[in-house]
């Protein structure tokens, strides 16, 4: 089964995020081993995008909230462990 958003095929989770944001994820998170020059250029591009679209942080927050809401049971799949039963020690002797 193929998933399309507009004319774009989304194959992975990253594709869905990129299509929702309209930008590559690496623009915001960076890439491993990037130089200081590359980092500065990436951050400048991100600032320009945010300046051009001031509603983007709200959309990103909405996407993140929807993902958390949809997958919260799996993200927070916590099981309660049974509490051990405490037994009082038996006393032997005349005081018992």
LUMLOVO-714130 format. One record per residue: residue number from 0; x negated, y negated, z of N, C-alpha, C in turn. Coordinates in pm, 1 decimal. Layout:
REM LUMLOVO-714130
   i      n_u      n_v      n_w     ca_u     ca_v     ca_w      c_u      c_v      c_w
 NUM        X        Y        Z        X        Y        Z        X        Y        Z
...
This chain:
REM LUMLOVO-714130
   i      n_u      n_v      n_w     ca_u     ca_v     ca_w      c_u      c_v      c_w
   0    -84.9    117.6      0.0      0.0      0.0      0.0    -89.5   -123.9      0.0
   1    -59.0   -218.1    -86.9   -136.7   -340.7    -98.3    -58.5   -456.4    -37.4
   2   -130.7   -546.0     26.5    -68.1   -664.9     84.2   -118.4   -786.4      8.0
   3    -25.6   -868.3    -38.2    -59.7   -988.7   -111.9     -5.6  -1110.5    -38.3
   4    -87.1  -1213.3    -34.1    -43.8  -1343.1     16.7    -62.5  -1438.5   -100.6
   5     49.3  -1480.2   -157.0     41.7  -1555.4   -281.7     -9.7  -1463.1   -390.2
   6   -113.6  -1505.8   -458.4   -174.9  -1420.7   -560.8   -298.5  -1348.9   -509.1
   7   -326.9  -1360.7   -380.7   -448.2  -1303.0   -323.1   -416.4  -1172.4   -251.5
   8   -498.0  -1072.3   -278.0   -480.3   -944.5   -209.4   -560.8   -946.2    -80.0
   9   -494.9   -911.2     28.4   -561.6   -902.9    159.2   -591.9   -756.2    185.6
  10   -720.2   -723.8    195.6   -762.6   -585.9    214.0   -797.5   -557.5    359.9
  11   -850.4   -658.2    427.4   -896.1   -637.8    565.0   -836.1   -744.8    656.1
  12   -860.1   -728.3    785.8   -815.5   -828.4    883.3   -878.6   -964.0    854.4
  13  -1005.1   -961.8    813.6  -1075.8  -1085.9    782.3  -1008.8  -1157.7    666.3
  14   -963.3  -1082.0    565.8   -892.9  -1143.7    453.3   -767.8  -1216.3    499.6
  15   -690.8  -1154.6    589.5   -570.2  -1218.1    641.0   -604.0  -1347.9    714.9
  16   -709.4  -1344.8    795.3   -749.3  -1464.3    871.0   -794.4  -1573.6    775.2
  17   -876.5  -1537.0    676.2   -924.7  -1636.0    581.0   -810.2  -1698.0    501.6
  18   -713.1  -1615.2    461.6   -598.9  -1668.7    387.4   -510.8  -1756.2    476.7
  19   -499.5  -1721.5    603.6   -420.0  -1802.8    695.9   -487.7  -1937.1    721.7
  20   -619.6  -1935.9    735.1   -692.9  -2059.1    763.4   -720.3  -2141.3    638.1
  21   -735.9  -2072.2    527.0   -773.0  -2140.6    403.6   -921.8  -2163.3    391.6
  22   -998.2  -2106.8    482.3  -1143.9  -2119.3    479.8  -1205.5  -1986.3    521.5
  23  -1330.4  -1962.5    483.5  -1396.6  -1840.3    529.9  -1422.5  -1845.8    680.7
  24  -1414.5  -1732.7    745.1  -1435.6  -1724.2    889.6  -1577.1  -1769.5    926.6
  25  -1673.4  -1739.7    841.0  -1813.4  -1773.9    869.1  -1833.9  -1924.3    884.3
  26  -1746.2  -2004.3    821.2  -1757.9  -2149.0    835.0  -1744.1  -2191.0    980.7
  27  -1660.6  -2122.8   1054.5  -1633.4  -2158.9   1193.5  -1720.3  -2082.3   1291.1
  28  -1752.3  -1957.4   1258.0  -1828.0  -1874.3   1351.8  -1976.9  -1870.7   1324.0
  29  -2017.1  -1908.8   1204.0  -2157.5  -1903.1   1168.2  -2196.9  -1763.9   1122.4
  30  -2320.2  -1752.6   1081.7  -2372.2  -1624.5   1037.0  -2499.6  -1595.1   1112.8
  31  -2523.1  -1468.7   1130.9  -2642.2  -1426.2   1203.0  -2766.3  -1467.1   1123.9
  32  -2862.5  -1524.5   1192.3  -2989.5  -1560.8   1130.1  -2988.1  -1691.4   1051.9
  33  -2882.9  -1773.6   1068.3  -2882.0  -1899.6    994.8  -2984.3  -1995.5   1054.9
  34  -3041.2  -2077.7    968.9  -3140.6  -2175.0   1014.4  -3068.8  -2296.0   1073.7
  35  -3144.7  -2382.4   1138.9  -3087.0  -2504.2   1195.7  -3028.9  -2592.6   1085.8
  36  -3095.2  -2597.2    969.9  -3044.1  -2675.5    857.1  -2910.8  -2620.2    808.1
  37  -2903.9  -2488.7    794.2  -2779.3  -2424.7    749.6  -2667.9  -2447.7    850.8
  38  -2703.4  -2437.7    977.8  -2603.6  -2459.3   1083.8  -2551.1  -2602.5   1079.4
  39  -2640.8  -2698.8   1064.9  -2600.3  -2839.2   1059.3  -2510.0  -2864.2    938.4
  40  -2543.6  -2806.6    823.9  -2461.9  -2823.7    703.4  -2324.8  -2758.4    722.0
  41  -2322.6  -2640.6    784.2  -2196.3  -2569.5    808.1  -2106.4  -2650.7    901.3
  42  -2163.1  -2702.9   1008.9  -2084.9  -2781.9   1103.4  -2036.5  -2912.5   1041.7
  43  -2118.0  -2973.5    954.4  -2075.6  -3095.9    885.5  -1957.6  -3066.0    792.9
  44  -1963.1  -2953.0    723.1  -1852.1  -2914.3    635.6  -1726.4  -2888.6    717.8
  45  -1741.9  -2823.4    831.3  -1626.3  -2796.6    918.5  -1565.2  -2926.9    969.6
  46  -1650.6  -3021.9   1007.9  -1600.0  -3152.4   1053.6  -1523.9  -3223.2    942.3
  47  -1575.5  -3214.8    819.6  -1506.8  -3277.3    706.3  -1369.8  -3213.5    683.4
  48  -1362.6  -3082.5    692.6  -1235.5  -3012.2    674.0  -1136.2  -3052.8    781.4
  49  -1182.4  -3059.6    906.8  -1093.1  -3101.4   1015.0  -1048.2  -3246.1    999.0
  50  -1137.0  -3332.4    947.7  -1099.9  -3472.4    925.8   -994.6  -3483.9    815.3
  51  -1007.0  -3398.3    712.0   -910.3  -3400.0    601.4   -777.1  -3338.1    640.4
  52   -778.8  -3244.7    734.7   -655.5  -3174.0    774.1   -647.2  -3167.6    926.5
  53   -598.9  -3274.9    990.5   -594.4  -3277.5   1136.8   -495.9  -3176.8   1197.2
  54   -408.7  -3115.3   1116.1   -315.2  -3015.2   1170.1   -376.4  -2875.7   1175.1
  55   -495.9  -2859.6   1121.8   -556.5  -2726.6   1117.2   -573.8  -2663.5   1255.6
  56   -624.2  -2735.4   1357.1   -637.1  -2671.0   1489.2   -504.2  -2616.4   1541.7
  57   -394.7  -2688.4   1514.4   -263.8  -2639.2   1557.5   -226.0  -2511.5   1484.2
  58   -253.7  -2506.9   1353.3   -222.6  -2385.5   1276.6   -307.2  -2268.7   1322.3
  59   -435.0  -2295.3   1350.2   -524.3  -2188.8   1397.2   -476.6  -2135.7   1531.8
  60   -437.9  -2227.0   1619.9   -386.8  -2184.0   1750.6   -259.3  -2102.6   1734.8
  61   -174.3  -2141.4   1642.6    -50.4  -2067.8   1619.4    -79.4  -1927.7   1567.1
  62   -171.8  -1915.5   1471.9   -208.6  -1784.2   1419.5   -265.4  -1696.9   1531.4
  63   -353.5  -1754.1   1612.6   -413.4  -1677.7   1723.0   -306.4  -1633.3   1821.6
  64   -213.0  -1721.4   1854.5   -105.9  -1685.7   1948.0    -17.5  -1575.5   1891.4
  65     13.2  -1581.8   1762.4     96.5  -1478.5   1701.1     25.8  -1343.3   1700.7
  66   -104.9  -1344.2   1676.0   -180.9  -1218.8   1676.5   -184.1  -1159.7   1816.7
  67   -208.6  -1242.9   1916.8   -211.4  -1194.6   2055.0    -75.2  -1139.7   2094.6
  68     30.3  -1209.8   2057.0    165.0  -1164.6   2089.9    196.0  -1030.9   2022.6
  69    155.0  -1016.5   1897.2    184.2   -893.7   1823.0    105.8   -774.7   1875.6
  70    -16.6   -798.1   1920.9   -102.8   -687.3   1961.7   -130.8   -683.1   2111.4
  71    -58.5   -762.9   2189.8    -83.2   -767.8   2334.3    -71.7   -631.0   2401.3
  72     27.3   -549.6   2367.1     33.4   -418.8   2433.4    -93.4   -335.8   2410.6
  73   -152.2   -347.7   2292.2   -274.3   -272.6   2264.7   -396.4   -338.7   2328.6
  74   -396.3   -472.3   2330.5   -510.9   -541.9   2389.0   -516.7   -524.5   2540.8
  75   -399.9   -519.8   2601.3   -393.7   -510.9   2746.2   -335.8   -377.4   2790.6
  76   -377.7   -271.1   2726.9   -328.6   -137.9   2759.4   -396.8    -91.1   2888.3
  77   -338.2   -128.9   2998.9   -395.1    -99.1   3129.9   -305.1      1.0   3200.4
  78   -364.1    102.4   3252.3   -288.6    203.2   3326.0   -316.2    187.8   3474.2
  79   -213.0    198.8   3553.9   -231.6    195.3   3698.9   -275.2    333.7   3744.9
  80   -378.6    336.2   3821.0   -425.7    462.9   3874.9   -355.0    489.8   4006.9
  81   -325.7    615.7   4034.6   -259.4    645.8   4161.7   -352.7    612.7   4278.0
  82   -293.1    559.7   4382.8   -370.2    526.0   4501.9   -396.5    652.6   4582.1
  83   -517.1    670.2   4631.0   -543.4    789.4   4711.3   -463.2    786.8   4841.4
  84   -421.1    902.3   4883.0   -344.8    913.7   5007.4   -444.5    919.1   5121.5
  85   -425.9    830.4   5216.6   -515.8    829.1   5332.6   -459.9    921.7   5439.1
  86   -540.7   1008.5   5482.0   -498.2   1101.2   5586.4   -572.5   1067.2   5714.1
  87   -495.9   1073.1   5820.3   -556.9   1047.8   5949.4   -631.8   1172.7   5992.6
  88   -750.0   1154.7   6046.7   -826.6   1272.0   6090.1   -755.5   1342.3   6206.8
  89   -760.6   1472.5   6204.2   -701.3   1550.0   6314.0   -794.3   1548.2   6433.3
  90   -731.1   1533.2   6547.2   -809.3   1535.1   6670.9   -797.6   1671.8   6735.5
  91   -903.9   1713.4   6785.5   -902.9   1842.7   6856.0   -930.8   1816.3   7003.3
  92   -879.3   1900.1   7081.4   -910.2   1889.5   7223.1   -789.2   1846.9   7305.1
  93   -812.6   1805.4   7427.8   -706.4   1774.1   7522.9   -631.3   1646.5   7485.0
  94   -697.0   1550.8   7418.8   -631.5   1426.2   7385.6   -533.1   1445.3   7270.5
  95   -542.5   1553.5   7199.6   -453.8   1575.9   7084.4   -322.6   1607.2   7134.9
